[in-house]
Amino acid sequence: MKKVVTFGEILLRLSPPENLRFSQANSFDVQFGGGEANAAVSLANYGVPVDFITRIPNNDIAQCALLEMRKRGVGTNNILFGGDRLGIYFLENGAVSRGSKVVYDRENSSMSEITPGMIDWDKVLDGVAWFHWCGITPAISKSAADACLEAVKVASAKGITISTDFNYRAKLWKYCDHNERQEIMTELTSYSTIILGSEYDAKMFFNILPKEISAELTKEEKDKEAFLSVCNQVKERFPSIKKFIKTIRESVSASHNNLEAILYDGEQLYESPKYEITDIVDRVGGGDAFIGALIYILLNNKNDNQKALNFAIAASALKHTIKGDANLVTVEEVERLMNGDASGRVSR
């Protein structure tokens, strides 16, 4: 079976129990996660051989993160040890009309201090079919951005499919101005072939905006035209890109979302079913669940865009029912939802 490698930072996640505010918390629930780690867990759950590459300190907390990856079937043999601390993020879960809140504590983390040359990418990517990174990795430090660039250059030279989730995070891009951020992401994206992003990401990373759209169109038609306009401009700037995908989230409340997705391959626009997700358990990692599921289908069926989109949005919808960052569902569970079984009946 074809192998996947993901590259990024794994974090300690600390959350007040249930829906308590930070100021009410006397304890925190502990989980581990991070965009590329979450995608790796999804792929391992689907039976795909996958390695997660990161840098962590050699201490007990980092060992817990490592054990979490191993427990989920993710390959960890190429993880580096070094530095002093694991990155942390604090999550306050919202409810009803109160949104969730994230506070990062990642400065000087082991992963933020990674540098080019630390990882033998030629060895790590030997025999690999797919490499995945996201925009959070270059956001944490210039040296992490440089290490990511080193990785995508080797992956591209080996003919490996490269995907990225743009994942713009305003709270993380602190070390450079807008122009340098654009330069960094422009060079990195030039090696990618599959993109998960939005019009907002394109604006923040590349100064790309939708072209003028007819006022006579409906809102839904305007949204599609805006997306296609941005896609065509992105593809013009980055000829390597084969597919541009966007998830669409309508937040009725913090506890009730509607979720769907669209994919454009340069010729045709594909649309997924829409899922109404009520009584959300945990929405963090929904995008990571989506990209993990998308990779799973496209890995062996690279042109089955509709199936990939439908499988990915169903997987993302199921992630909202699971506490923690990672999507702990099977292929069978995703297919059951795809086929219309949303009953939640006991499986005996």
Phi, psi and chi 1 to 4 in degrees:
 res  aa     phi    psi   chi1   chi2   chi3   chi4
   1 MET       -  143.6 -173.5  177.5  -69.7      -
   2 LYS   -64.1  145.6  -64.9  177.9 -179.8  178.1
   3 LYS  -106.4  148.2 -175.6  177.3 -179.8 -179.7
   4 VAL  -121.3  144.7  177.4      -      -      -
   5 VAL  -123.8  133.5  165.2      -      -      -
   6 THR  -118.8  150.7   71.5      -      -      -
   7 PHE  -136.3  123.2  174.5   58.9      -      -
   8 GLY   175.5 -164.2      -      -      -      -
   9 GLU  -103.8  135.2 -176.3  168.4   29.8      -
  10 ILE   -98.6  138.1 -171.0  165.5      -      -
  11 LEU  -121.8  151.3  -59.1  164.3      -      -
  12 LEU   -81.7  124.0  170.7   64.1      -      -
  13 ARG  -106.4  126.5  164.3  177.1  151.4  175.1
  14 LEU  -120.4  122.8  -61.2  174.4      -      -
  15 SER  -131.7  137.3  -53.4      -      -      -
  16 PRO   -59.4  144.7  -22.5   33.8      -      -
  17 PRO   -57.6  145.9  -22.2   32.8      -      -
  18 GLU    51.7 -125.0  -61.7  178.3  -12.6      -
  19 ASN  -115.0   29.5  -63.4  102.0      -      -
  20 LEU   -67.7  152.0  -65.7  179.0      -      -
  21 ARG   -81.7  160.9  -54.8 -143.1   69.6  177.3
  22 PHE   -52.7  -42.5  -71.7  136.0      -      -
  23 SER   -69.6  -13.1   60.7      -      -      -
  24 GLN   -97.3   -9.9  -64.0  175.7  -67.3      -
  25 ALA   -78.1  131.6      -      -      -      -
  26 ASN  -108.2   -7.1  -64.8  -48.0      -      -
  27 SER  -153.8  165.3   64.0      -      -      -
  28 PHE  -130.0  138.0  -70.7   90.5      -      -
  29 ASP   -76.1  143.3  -67.7  -26.5      -      -
  30 VAL  -111.7  126.4  175.1      -      -      -
  31 GLN  -138.8  171.4  -81.5  105.6   17.3      -
  32 PHE  -125.9  144.6  -66.1   93.4      -      -
  33 GLY  -173.7 -174.2      -      -      -      -
  34 GLY   154.3  148.8      -      -      -      -
  35 GLY   -47.9  -55.1      -      -      -      -
  36 GLU   -76.4  -30.4  -59.3   88.0  -13.5      -
  37 ALA   -65.8  -41.9      -      -      -      -
  38 ASN   -63.4  -42.8  -62.0  -22.7      -      -
  39 ALA   -61.9  -38.8      -      -      -      -
  40 ALA   -63.9  -40.6      -      -      -      -
  41 VAL   -62.9  -43.7  170.5      -      -      -
  42 SER   -56.5  -48.2  -77.7      -      -      -
  43 LEU   -62.7  -40.9  -73.2  160.5      -      -
  44 ALA   -63.2  -38.5      -      -      -      -
  45 ASN   -62.2  -29.5  -76.1  -22.3      -      -
  46 TYR   -88.1    3.3  -57.0  145.0      -      -
  47 GLY    87.9   13.7      -      -      -      -
  48 VAL   -89.0  131.2  176.0      -      -      -
  49 PRO   -64.4  122.3  -15.7   28.3      -      -
  50 VAL  -143.8  135.6   57.0      -      -      -
  51 ASP  -111.3  138.8  -83.4    3.1      -      -
  52 PHE  -108.2  128.7  173.2   56.8      -      -
  53 ILE  -111.9  127.6  -48.9  -61.9      -      -
  54 THR  -157.6 -176.0 -169.0      -      -      -
  55 ARG  -130.8  127.8 -176.0  171.7 -176.2 -100.7
  56 ILE  -134.7  156.4   57.6  176.0      -      -
  57 PRO   -73.7  161.0   27.5  -34.7      -      -
  58 ASN   -94.1   74.6 -167.9    6.2      -      -
  59 ASN  -141.6  176.2   61.9   33.4      -      -
  60 ASP   -64.5  -36.5  -71.5   -8.0      -      -
  61 ILE   -67.7  -42.8  -56.5  -57.4      -      -
  62 ALA   -65.0  -34.6      -      -      -      -
  63 GLN   -62.4  -35.0  -75.5  -65.5  -30.5      -
  64 CYS   -63.0  -41.7  -67.7      -      -      -
  65 ALA   -63.0  -42.0      -      -      -      -
  66 LEU   -62.8  -42.7 -165.8   62.1      -      -
  67 LEU   -64.2  -35.2  -73.2  170.2      -      -
  68 GLU   -62.3  -42.6 -174.2   67.2   20.4      -
  69 MET   -64.3  -45.6  -68.8  -69.7   98.5      -
  70 ARG   -64.0  -39.5  -71.0  173.5  176.0  165.1
  71 LYS   -60.1  -32.2 -179.4  171.2   70.9  176.1
  72 ARG   -89.2    1.8  -58.7  -59.3  175.0 -167.1
  73 GLY    88.3   14.0      -      -      -      -
  74 VAL   -88.3  135.0  175.5      -      -      -
  75 GLY   -69.6  132.2      -      -      -      -
  76 THR  -126.4    9.4   61.1      -      -      -
  77 ASN   -65.2  -22.4  -70.6  -19.3      -      -
  78 ASN  -103.4   11.3  -68.9  -53.7      -      -
  79 ILE   -70.9  136.2  -73.1  178.9      -      -
  80 LEU   -90.7  148.8  -63.8  178.8      -      -
  81 PHE  -111.6  136.5  -71.0   93.7      -      -
  82 GLY   164.5  165.5      -      -      -      -
  83 GLY    80.8 -177.5      -      -      -      -
  84 ASP  -110.9  -20.5  -63.3  -36.7      -      -
  85 ARG  -150.9  151.9   64.2 -175.0  -60.7  -98.3
  86 LEU   -87.7  139.1 -162.2   69.3      -      -
  87 GLY   -63.9  150.9      -      -      -      -
  88 ILE  -129.9  145.2  -58.4  170.1      -      -
  89 TYR  -135.9  142.6   83.3   95.9      -      -
  90 PHE  -102.2  131.1  -62.9   85.3      -      -
  91 LEU  -120.8  121.8  171.9   68.1      -      -
  92 GLU  -101.6  111.6 -178.9 -176.7  -84.5      -
  93 ASN   -74.1  127.4  -77.6  -58.8      -      -
  94 GLY   -80.4  174.4      -      -      -      -
  95 ALA  -156.1  139.8      -      -      -      -
  96 VAL    54.4 -113.9 -165.8      -      -      -
  97 SER   -92.7    0.4   56.8      -      -      -
  98 ARG   -99.0  118.2  174.7  173.5   60.3   84.8
  99 GLY   -75.7  162.0      -      -      -      -
 100 SER   -73.3  162.5  -63.5      -      -      -
 101 LYS  -139.3  139.5 -174.3 -179.1  -66.7 -174.6
 102 VAL  -122.9  134.3  168.2      -      -      -
 103 VAL  -121.1  124.1  176.4      -      -      -
 104 TYR   -93.4  145.0  -67.6  112.1      -      -
 105 ASP  -137.7   78.2 -179.8   13.6      -      -
 106 ARG  -125.2   -4.1  -47.1  171.9   64.1  152.9
 107 GLU   -64.2  138.8  -69.9 -171.1   24.3      -
 108 ASN    63.1   22.9  -56.0  -47.0      -      -
 109 SER   -71.0  162.2   68.8      -      -      -
 110 SER   -56.1  -42.9  -66.8      -      -      -
 111 MET   -69.6  -34.8 -178.7   59.7 -171.8      -
 112 SER   -67.9  -18.3   71.8      -      -      -
 113 GLU  -101.7    9.3  -65.3  175.1  -12.7      -
 114 ILE   -64.9  148.1 -164.4  170.9      -      -
 115 THR  -133.7  157.7   59.7      -      -      -
 116 PRO   -56.9  144.8  -24.9   34.8      -      -
 117 GLY    95.6  -16.3      -      -      -      -
 118 MET   -71.9  -31.7  -75.5 -173.6  174.8      -
 119 ILE  -110.3  132.0  -62.2  171.4      -      -
 120 ASP   -83.3   86.3 -176.1  -10.9      -      -
 121 TRP   -65.8  -31.8  -73.3  111.1      -      -
 122 ASP   -60.7  -39.5 -172.1   61.7      -      -
 123 LYS   -74.4  -46.7  177.0 -177.1  175.1 -176.2
 124 VAL   -61.0  -36.4  166.5      -      -      -
 125 LEU   -95.9    7.5  -64.7  175.0      -      -
 126 ASP   -66.4  123.7 -173.5   42.7      -      -
 127 GLY    77.1   10.8      -      -      -      -
 128 VAL   -90.5  142.6  169.5      -      -      -
 129 ALA   -99.9  -25.8      -      -      -      -
 130 TRP  -144.1  136.6 -165.2  -62.9      -      -
 131 PHE  -123.8  132.9  178.1   78.8      -      -
 132 HIS  -126.0  133.6  176.6   68.3      -      -
 133 TRP  -137.2  164.6   63.8  -80.4      -      -
 134 CYS  -134.0  165.9   86.8      -      -      -
 135 GLY   -67.3   -8.3      -      -      -      -
 136 ILE   -72.9  -35.1  -68.9  173.9      -      -
 137 THR   -61.3  -51.5  -61.6      -      -      -
 138 PRO   -68.8  -14.2   20.5  -31.5      -      -
 139 ALA   -76.3  -24.0      -      -      -      -
 140 ILE   -80.0  -25.3   59.8  176.3      -      -
 141 SER  -171.5  159.3   70.9      -      -      -
 142 LYS   -66.9  -37.4 -178.4   60.3  167.0   62.9
 143 SER   -68.1  -34.1   61.9      -      -      -
 144 ALA   -67.6  -38.4      -      -      -      -
 145 ALA   -62.3  -41.4      -      -      -      -
 146 ASP   -66.4  -38.8  -68.9  -19.6      -      -
 147 ALA   -66.1  -37.8      -      -      -      -
 148 CYS   -66.2  -39.7 -167.0      -      -      -
 149 LEU   -63.6  -41.2  179.8   60.7      -      -
 150 GLU   -57.4  -41.5 -177.8 -177.0   48.7      -
 151 ALA   -66.2  -47.8      -      -      -      -
 152 VAL   -69.0  -29.4  -64.2      -      -      -
 153 LYS   -65.3  -43.7  -75.8 -178.3  174.8  178.8
 154 VAL   -67.1  -43.3  174.2      -      -      -
 155 ALA   -60.3  -42.5      -      -      -      -
 156 SER   -64.9  -42.0  178.5      -      -      -
 157 ALA   -63.4  -28.5      -      -      -      -
 158 LYS   -87.4   -1.1  -73.0  177.2  172.7  -70.5
 159 GLY    75.5   22.5      -      -      -      -
 160 ILE   -80.9  139.1  -64.8  169.4      -      -
 161 THR   -66.5  131.4  -61.9      -      -      -
 162 ILE  -119.2  124.3  -58.2  171.5      -      -
 163 SER  -117.3  152.8   61.7      -      -      -
 164 THR  -142.9  143.0 -177.2      -      -      -
 165 ASP  -104.2  114.4 -177.5  -10.2      -      -
 166 PHE   -57.4  -45.8  -82.8  150.1      -      -
 167 ASN    46.8   54.4 -102.6  -21.9      -      -
 168 TYR   -63.8  129.0  174.3   71.3      -      -
 169 ARG  -128.7  104.5  -63.9  -71.0 -175.2  -92.0
 170 ALA   -59.7  -32.3      -      -      -      -
 171 LYS   -71.7  -14.3  -69.8 -177.6  179.1 -179.9
 172 LEU  -101.7  -29.3  -66.9  179.8      -      -
 173 TRP   -80.2   81.7  -76.5   95.5      -      -
 174 LYS  -109.6  -23.0  -64.5  179.8  179.4  179.1
 175 TYR   -86.5   -5.8   68.1   87.2      -      -
 176 CYS  -145.7  164.7   63.4      -      -      -
 177 ASP   -88.1 -178.9   60.6   20.2      -      -
 178 HIS   -60.5  -41.3  175.2   78.4      -      -
 179 ASN   -65.7  -42.0  -70.0  -27.2      -      -
 180 GLU   -68.5  -38.1 -173.4  177.2   -3.3      -
 181 ARG   -59.1  -42.5 -178.8  176.0   72.0 -132.6
 182 GLN   -64.3  -41.3 -178.4  174.8  -27.3      -
 183 GLU   -62.6  -43.9  -70.1  174.3    6.4      -
 184 ILE   -62.2  -49.7  -69.7  167.1      -      -
 185 MET   -72.3  -29.1  -73.1  -59.8  -67.1      -
 186 THR   -64.3  -46.6  -65.3      -      -      -
 187 GLU   -65.9  -43.7 -171.4  169.9   14.7      -
 188 LEU   -63.2  -45.2  -79.0  166.1      -      -
 189 THR   -67.6  -25.2  -56.5      -      -      -
 190 SER   -62.5  -15.4   68.2      -      -      -
 191 TYR   -99.8   -5.6  -66.9   94.3      -      -
 192 SER   -88.7  152.7  -64.9      -      -      -
 193 THR  -118.0  -25.0   51.0      -      -      -
 194 ILE  -123.4  124.7  -49.3  -68.8      -      -
 195 ILE  -121.7  131.2  -61.2  -65.4      -      -
 196 LEU  -111.0  116.8  177.1   61.2      -      -
 197 GLY  -166.8 -169.2      -      -      -      -
 198 SER  -143.6  173.5   67.7      -      -      -
 199 GLU   -60.1  -35.7  -65.3   91.2  -29.2      -
 200 TYR   -66.0  -43.4 -179.8   67.3      -      -
 201 ASP   -58.5  -44.7  -66.4  -42.3      -      -
 202 ALA   -62.3  -36.6      -      -      -      -
 203 LYS   -66.9  -47.5  173.6 -174.6  174.5 -177.6
 204 MET   -72.4  -29.7  -60.6  -50.1  -63.6      -
 205 PHE   -96.0  -30.9  -74.1  140.9      -      -
 206 PHE  -131.8    3.4  -47.1  119.0      -      -
 207 ASN    58.8   31.0  -73.4  -29.2      -      -
 208 ILE   -95.9  127.8  -70.5  176.2      -      -
 209 LEU  -123.9  152.2  -62.5  169.8      -      -
 210 PRO   -60.6  143.5  -19.2   30.5      -      -
 211 LYS   -74.2  167.3  -66.2 -179.1  178.9  178.0
 212 GLU   -58.7  134.8 -172.3  173.0  -15.0      -
 213 ILE  -118.3  142.4  -62.9  167.9      -      -
 214 SER   -59.0  133.4  171.0      -      -      -
 215 ALA   -72.5  -13.3      -      -      -      -
 216 GLU   -79.5  -13.1  -63.1  179.5    0.6      -
 217 LEU   -75.9  157.4  -61.1  175.7      -      -
 218 THR   -73.0  167.5   65.2      -      -      -
 219 LYS   -60.0  -42.9 -178.3 -178.1 -178.0  -54.6
 220 GLU   -62.8  -41.7 -175.5  175.9  -11.7      -
 221 GLU   -66.5  -39.2  -70.5  170.2  -23.6      -
 222 LYS   -62.4  -43.0  -72.6  178.9 -178.0  176.9
 223 ASP   -60.8  -43.3  -70.6  -16.1      -      -
 224 LYS   -65.8  -42.4  -71.7  179.1 -175.2  176.6
 225 GLU   -64.7  -38.7  -73.8  -59.7  -47.2      -
 226 ALA   -63.4  -43.4      -      -      -      -
 227 PHE   -63.2  -46.9  175.6   69.8      -      -
 228 LEU   -63.1  -37.8  -71.6  171.9      -      -
 229 SER   -61.5  -45.3  171.3      -      -      -
 230 VAL   -67.3  -43.1  166.9      -      -      -
 231 CYS   -55.7  -47.9  -76.6      -      -      -
 232 ASN   -65.0  -36.4  -74.2  -39.0      -      -
 233 GLN   -69.9  -39.3  -68.3  177.8   72.7      -
 234 VAL   -65.7  -44.8  169.7      -      -      -
 235 LYS   -65.1  -32.9  -76.4  177.1   66.3   64.0
 236 GLU   -66.1  -38.5 -174.6  175.4  -18.7      -
 237 ARG   -76.7  -31.9 -171.6  173.3  -60.4 -174.4
 238 PHE  -125.2   86.5  -55.5  104.6      -      -
 239 PRO   -61.5  -19.9  -21.9   32.8      -      -
 240 SER   -70.3  -20.1   64.1      -      -      -
 241 ILE   -71.3  127.2  -66.9  175.2      -      -
 242 LYS  -103.7  -30.5  -54.7  -59.4 -179.3 -173.3
 243 LYS  -141.5  137.7  -54.0  178.9 -161.5  -66.6
 244 PHE  -123.0  122.8 -162.3  114.6      -      -
 245 ILE  -122.6  145.0  -53.2  106.8      -      -
 246 LYS  -136.6  132.0  173.8 -172.9  174.5 -177.8
 247 THR   -91.9  143.9   56.9      -      -      -
 248 ILE  -120.0  116.3  -56.5  166.9      -      -
 249 ARG  -113.5  123.1 -179.6 -175.6  -61.9  -85.8
 250 GLU  -105.1  114.3  178.4 -169.7    2.3      -
 251 SER   -91.9   98.0  -67.1      -      -      -
 252 VAL   -67.1  -40.9 -179.7      -      -      -
 253 SER  -159.4  177.8   72.7      -      -      -
 254 ALA   -63.0  -22.4      -      -      -      -
 255 SER  -103.4   -3.6  -47.5      -      -      -
 256 HIS  -143.0  108.8 -179.9 -177.6      -      -
 257 ASN  -125.2  153.2  -69.9 -178.0      -      -
 258 ASN  -110.1  137.2  -64.3  -39.0      -      -
 259 LEU  -133.6  133.1 -166.6   66.6      -      -
 260 GLU  -152.5  178.0   58.7 -173.8  -45.2      -
 261 ALA  -152.0  157.7      -      -      -      -
 262 ILE  -134.2  152.2   50.0 -179.5      -      -
 263 LEU  -136.7  135.1 -178.9  154.0      -      -
 264 TYR  -123.5  126.8 -177.5   59.4      -      -
 265 ASP  -108.0   16.4   65.0   -1.4      -      -
 266 GLY    95.4  -16.3      -      -      -      -
 267 GLU  -126.9  -39.8  -63.1  179.5   -1.1      -
 268 GLN  -133.1  144.3 -176.0  175.0  -15.3      -
 269 LEU  -100.1  123.8 -178.2   68.6      -      -
 270 TYR  -106.0  141.3  -61.7   82.8      -      -
 271 GLU  -124.3  139.2  -59.2  178.4   61.3      -
 272 SER   -90.7  166.8   78.3      -      -      -
 273 PRO   -63.4  161.5  -17.3   29.6      -      -
 274 LYS  -103.7  134.2  179.7 -173.6  -72.2 -171.8
 275 TYR  -111.3  130.2  -71.4   93.0      -      -
 276 GLU   -93.7  118.6 -178.1  177.9   15.3      -
 277 ILE  -112.7  107.5  -48.4  167.9      -      -
 278 THR  -106.0  155.7   56.8      -      -      -
 279 ASP    54.5   53.9  -58.3  -50.9      -      -
 280 ILE   -59.6  132.4  -68.2  171.4      -      -
 281 VAL   -83.6  -45.9  173.2      -      -      -
 282 ASP  -164.7  116.5 -165.9  -26.1      -      -
 283 ARG   -93.4  -10.8   62.9  160.9  -79.9 -179.0
 284 VAL   -63.8  133.7  174.6      -      -      -
 285 GLY    90.2    4.5      -      -      -      -
 286 GLY   -61.9  -40.2      -      -      -      -
 287 GLY   -69.4  -35.3      -      -      -      -
 288 ASP   -67.5  -39.3  -52.2  -34.5      -      -
 289 ALA   -61.8  -38.9      -      -      -      -
 290 PHE   -62.9  -50.7 -178.5   92.5      -      -
 291 ILE   -68.6  -35.5 -166.3   68.8      -      -
 292 GLY   -61.4  -42.5      -      -      -      -
 293 ALA   -69.9  -38.2      -      -      -      -
 294 LEU   -62.3  -45.4 -169.5   85.6      -      -
 295 ILE   -60.2  -41.7  -67.7  170.2      -      -
 296 TYR   -55.5  -44.5  167.6   68.8      -      -
 297 ILE   -75.4  -46.4  -62.4  -63.3      -      -
 298 LEU   -71.7  -20.1  -66.4  179.1      -      -
 299 LEU   -56.7  -39.6 -166.3   59.7      -      -
 300 ASN  -114.3   -9.4  -65.1  -60.4      -      -
 301 ASN  -134.9   67.1  -57.6  -81.9      -      -
 302 LYS   -60.9  -19.8   64.1  179.3 -178.5  178.1
 303 ASN  -109.9    6.3  -67.1  -43.0      -      -
 304 ASP   -88.4   70.1 -159.2  -20.2      -      -
 305 ASN   -64.0  -40.1  -66.5  -33.5      -      -
 306 GLN   -67.5  -45.4 -168.3   64.5   63.3      -
 307 LYS   -62.8  -42.6 -178.5  178.8  179.1 -179.4
 308 ALA   -61.0  -42.9      -      -      -      -
 309 LEU   -66.3  -45.3 -162.8   63.1      -      -
 310 ASN   -65.3  -41.0  -69.3    0.2      -      -
 311 PHE   -66.6  -42.1 -172.9   87.5      -      -
 312 ALA   -66.4  -41.4      -      -      -      -
 313 ILE   -72.2  -33.1 -159.1   66.0      -      -
 314 ALA   -66.5  -41.8      -      -      -      -
 315 ALA   -62.9  -41.6      -      -      -      -
 316 SER   -65.2  -40.0 -176.9      -      -      -
 317 ALA   -61.0  -41.7      -      -      -      -
 318 LEU   -66.3  -32.9  -75.4  171.9      -      -
 319 LYS   -56.8  -32.4  166.4   60.2 -166.4   73.0
 320 HIS   -66.5   -8.6  -69.9   68.5      -      -
 321 THR   -99.3    2.3   70.9      -      -      -
 322 ILE  -120.9  128.1  -64.0  170.5      -      -
 323 LYS   -71.2  139.8 -169.7   75.1  172.0  176.6
 324 GLY   103.0  177.3      -      -      -      -
 325 ASP   -77.1  -35.2  -90.7   40.7      -      -
 326 ALA   -93.2  153.0      -      -      -      -
 327 ASN   -94.8  105.2 -164.8   21.3      -      -
 328 LEU   -98.9   60.3  -51.7  177.9      -      -
 329 VAL  -122.1  161.4  -62.2      -      -      -
 330 THR  -100.7  167.4   64.0      -      -      -
 331 VAL   -58.1  -43.0  171.2      -      -      -
 332 GLU   -61.9  -40.1  -68.7   74.9   15.6      -
 333 GLU   -66.9  -39.5  -72.7  171.2  -35.8      -
 334 VAL   -65.8  -45.1  178.2      -      -      -
 335 GLU   -64.3  -34.2  -70.0  177.9  -20.2      -
 336 ARG   -62.4  -43.6 -166.3  178.3  -56.7  137.9
 337 LEU   -67.9  -40.7 -179.4   58.2      -      -
 338 MET   -56.7  -35.7  -74.5  174.7   63.8      -
 339 ASN   -85.9    7.3  -67.0  -31.0      -      -
 340 GLY   101.4    1.1      -      -      -      -
 341 ASP   -90.6   95.3 -175.4   -2.6      -      -
 342 ALA  -112.8   23.8      -      -      -      -
 343 SER   -73.6  -27.5   65.5      -      -      -
 344 GLY    69.9   23.2      -      -      -      -
 345 ARG   -67.3  154.0  -66.9 -170.5 -175.5   94.8
 346 VAL   -65.1  131.6  176.6      -      -      -
 347 SER   -93.1  115.7  179.3      -      -      -
 348 ARG  -114.9      -  -59.6 -176.5 -172.9  -85.5
